[in-house]
Amino acid sequence: MRARMEWRTMRVDGRPASYGVAGDGPLVVFLHGWGLSHRTYRHGLELLVGHGVRVLAPALPGFAGTASLPEDAFTLQGYAEWVAAFLEEYGVDEPVTLIGHSFGGGVALHAAHLRPDLFGRLVLVNSIGGSVWSNRGELPVPMADRPMWDWGLHIAAHALSVRSFTRVMPVIAADAVPNFVLHPTTLWKVGRLARDANLAAELEELKERGLPVVIVWGRDDTVIPWACAESLAVALGKTEVVTVPGNHSWLLADPTRFAEVITNVIGIEGDEETQAS
């Protein structure tokens, strides 16, 4: 029988925080993407648990039952500091693997920079944080120059594509729709953080430190294009890049592939009996 995520709550910095946890083995922490929640990824995370890890997946502040950040802390650093506080409250006392998808990848980058004692490996899945949006001839166009309407247009086109509409939309609707209805201001502000993120200094520090970082990317992503992945790889220096078929939400459309890719990336031997069930 496949492991099931258990959904729990605790208090971080005096405010409620929601999270999911399951499994036994080395701890893997997963940070979700913009507009979604920890529950959106449960199928892939449960499959990952079957490969022999313990998965801890918090809902980031402002989403799915976790209180929003205070106004003066509403920055990527504020999110990163919250992740560190969450892990300390949970009882993490040794370096763990940190995985971040999309906006969660940017938070993961900043958290790894902020607290090197907590993280031994970083996996960035179609993550924000690269400095390049696109290339015009030989000239790179900075991500910060990307109009918000273009960001929204590609998110909408992605959501309405045949594959996403039939396979991804049913998975995300239960989380994304309430977030849009209940927290539209938070979503807009997080979207601005994602678009304007400039993590050049953090990336340079991680490169100098030699933290193992793996970039995993769906090559058909138009929400965060391949040029962004290339700029991340250049900034980090000698880092492994793994490409997979699919777009920005490939890990939701194909949770089995996600579990297999992450298992290979972190070098965990899977439990064949669990995988077959």
N, C-alpha and C positions, 0 to 999 in steps of 0.2 A: 504494500500500500504506500502511495506517495505521501511524503511528509506534508503537513499543512501548516501554513503560517498561523501563529497565534497573535491576535491583536490586543495590545495592552496600552496602558497609559501610565505616566509618571509625571513628576514636576521637575522642570528645569528652570533654574533661576526664578523659582517661585511661581512659574506659569505652567499650565498643562501642556503635555507633549504626548503625541500618539506615535506608536511604533509597532512594527511586526518583528517577530523572532521565530526561528525554527532551526532544528538540526543540532548536530554535534561535530566537533572538529575545529580546525583553524577558523577564526572569526573573519567574516567578510562583511563590511559595512556598505550598504547601497543607498545612494542619494538619487531621488527621482527628478524628473524633468519638469519644465515650466507648465503650469496649469493642471498637473496631474497629482498623484499622491503615491504613497508607498503601496497601497492596495492595488493600484493599476498593474503593477509588475508581478503580482503574486504567482502567476503560473510559471514564469521563468525562474523566479526565486525559489519556488518549491522544487523545481527540477534541479536547480543548482544544489540545493540541500541534499538531494539524492546522490550527488557526486562526492559527498563526504565533508561538507563544511557547515559551519553555523552561520546563518545569515541574520543580520540585524539591519532593519530598514526603517528609519525614522521618517515621519511626515515632517517636511521642512516647515519653519514658521509661516503661519498664514494659510496653511493647507490642512484639510482633513483632520481637524480636531486639535492641531497644535496652534497655540496662541501666536499672534503676529509679533514681530519684533517691535520694540519701542521705536518711535519715529526717529530718534537720534542715532539708532543703531541699524537703520534700514539701508545697509550697504552690503557688498559682498563680504567684507571683513566681518560685519555683524553676523551674517549667516555662518561664516566659518567659525567665529567664536562660539556661536550657539552649538554647532556640531561638536566642538571640543567639550563644551559644558555638558552636552547630552551624553557623550561617551564617558566622561568622568563620573557623572551621576549614575550611569549604568554599571560602572565598575571596571571599565577597560583600563588595564595598567601595563600593557605591552603593545608594541607596534602591530597594527592590523593592516589588512588589505582594504583600501578604500576605492569604491567604484562609483562614478558619477555619470549620469546620462544628461546631456543637453545642459540646462541651467545647473543641474546638480553636479556636472563636471566642473563648471567654474567654481562652485562652492568647494568642491573637493580639492581643486588646485590651490585655492587660497588657504584652506584648512591645513593641507600638507606643508605649505610654506610657513604657516603660523605656528604649528605644533609638530615639529619633526619627531618628537618623542612618541607620538601616538600612531604614526603611519609608517609602515615598512614597504609598502608598494601602492602605486596609484594606477588605476585603469580608467581611461577617459573614453566614454562611448558617445560619439557624435556630440562632442562637448563644445561649449562656448569657451572663449579664452584666447583663440588665435587672433592675430591682429589684422588678417586680410579677409575681405569679403569676396572680392573677385579680382581678376586681372584684365586690364585693358591694354592689349599689346604687351609691352614689357613693363608697364607700370601697375603696381598693385594698388587696389582701391581699399582704403582702411575700412574695417568693420564699422567704426563709429560714423562713417559717412553713409551708411546704409539707411535709407528712409524707413521710418516705421511702417509706412503703408506697404512697402515692398516686403518687409518681414511678415506682416499680416496676410498679404496676398499669397505668399508661398505656403504659409501655414494652412490657409483655407484650401488652396489647391491640393496640398498634400492630404488633408482630411477628406476631401471629396473624390480623390482618386479611387478607381475601382477596387484595388487591393486594400487600401486603407478603409474604405467605406464598408466593405464586406467582412474584413478580418480584424481591423483595429478599432473602428468606431464602437462596436458593441463592447469592447474591453474598456475603453476610456470614458464612455458616456456617463457611467455611474459616478465618476470622479470629476471629470472636466466640467460637466454641466453645472453641478452644484457650486464649483469654484467660480465659474463665470457669473452665476446668479447671486451668490452670497458674498463674493469677494472681488468684484470687478476692479476696484481701486488697487488692491494688492497685485492682481494679475498685471495691470498696466505698469505699475511701478517695478515689478520683477522683470517684465519685458524690457523696460528701459535699462535696468541693470545689466540684463543679458546682452543687449545691443551695444551698450557703451563700455562693456568690460575691457579694461586694458591691464593685462596681467604680465606685461613684459618683465617687470622687475621680479615678480614671483617666479616666472619661468626661468629666468637667468639664475636665480638663487637655487632652484631645484636642480638645474643643470650642473651647477658648481658642486652641489652637495652629492650628486650622483644617485639620487633616489631613483629606484627602478620605476619607470613609467611606460605603460603600454597604451597606444592609441588604437581603438577599435572603431571602424567607420563603415557605415552603409554608403556605398559609393554613389547611389542615386539621390542622396540628400540634397534638396534645394532650400530647406529651411536654414541649415548651416552648411554651406557648400564645401566641396573638397578643398578649395583654396584655403579655407580656414584650417583644415586638418594639416595641410602642407606647412602652413606657417607655424602651427603648434610643433610639428616635428622638427622644423629648422631651429626654433627657439630652444627646444629641449636637447638638441644635439643628437647623440647616438641613442635613439629610442626605437623600440619595436613598433611597427605599424601593421595592423591586421585589417584587411578589408573584407567585407562580406556583401552578398547581394542584398539590395533593399534600400529603403529611404531612411528618413529620420527616425521612424518608429519600427525599424526592422526587428528589434528585440521584442516588441509586442506582437508583431505579426508572426514571428517564428521563435517562440520561447525555447523550443528544443535546441535550435541553433545557438541561441544566446547562452544557454547552460553549457553546451559543448565548447563554445569559444572561450568562455570565462574559465572553464575547467582547464583547458589547454594553456591559457595565459598564465594562470597561477600555479600550474603544475600539480594538480591534485589528482590522485588515482581514484576513479569512480568506483562505487559499489555496484557491481554488475547486477546483483539480485534486485537492488532498489531501482536501478535504471530500467530493468525489464518489466517491473510491475506497473 
